[in-house]
Amino acid sequence: MTGNRAIERLRALPLSERRTALEELVVTEFKATLLMTDDEELPLDGSYFDLGFTSLRITEIKDRLEDVLACGISANVLFNQPTVTQLLEHLTRDVLVDLFDSGDGIQEDDAAAARRAIADSIFEDLYQS
């Protein structure tokens, strides 16, 4: 998937679903770099080096993610964000902030989005009664 297509796909999703979609995309790239099968689980909180990455492989994943996300990622960030979870936080808060900003400058996590959706549903039901 080219960068523009990946970003367009993420942008087309509701804000509450974008983080999960980005995680799937990043995990797919990490698994491909590590030659893992689809059924193998990638520990999101495991250090890159514990997962089997070398400095060369980290550079490879950086290049893959830059291509697929159409953005620059500092190699230092990958070394300073040593887990997939931390990398995802960096991507959503610093690199792809325009995709994860709810419009008021505050990013909404999945739990907050779910709570908001439930509240909206309850209010909608109340007003229809």
Phi, psi and omega in degrees: 000126179285161183305313181297320179293320179295315180295318178299319179297316178296316182297329181286342181279153172299151182307322183292343182256351186293320182298315180297318179294319178296319178300315179300317181295314180295316179299319178301316180292320177296315180297318179297320179294323180272001182059039178272152176277164181299328183276352176280139181268133178262117179291118185288337181258007178277140177300145178306319183291325175293333179280350179107009179283144170250174177302321179296317179293325177295320176296321178297315180293325176301311180297318179298314181292322177299318179295313186286330182260355179054047178210161177272141176231124180293136176299326178300324179298318180297326178282330180275343178245077194282009175228161178298320179300314180293323177296318179299319177299315179298315181298316183285328184267332188239319188268312183250035186304326180296336178276341186242010178267127184284003178105340179252013179084359180248129179277143183251125178276173184299320181295317179295321178296320179294317178298318180295320179296320178295315179298317178300318179296317180297314180296322179297316177297320180296317183286337179279340182285000000 
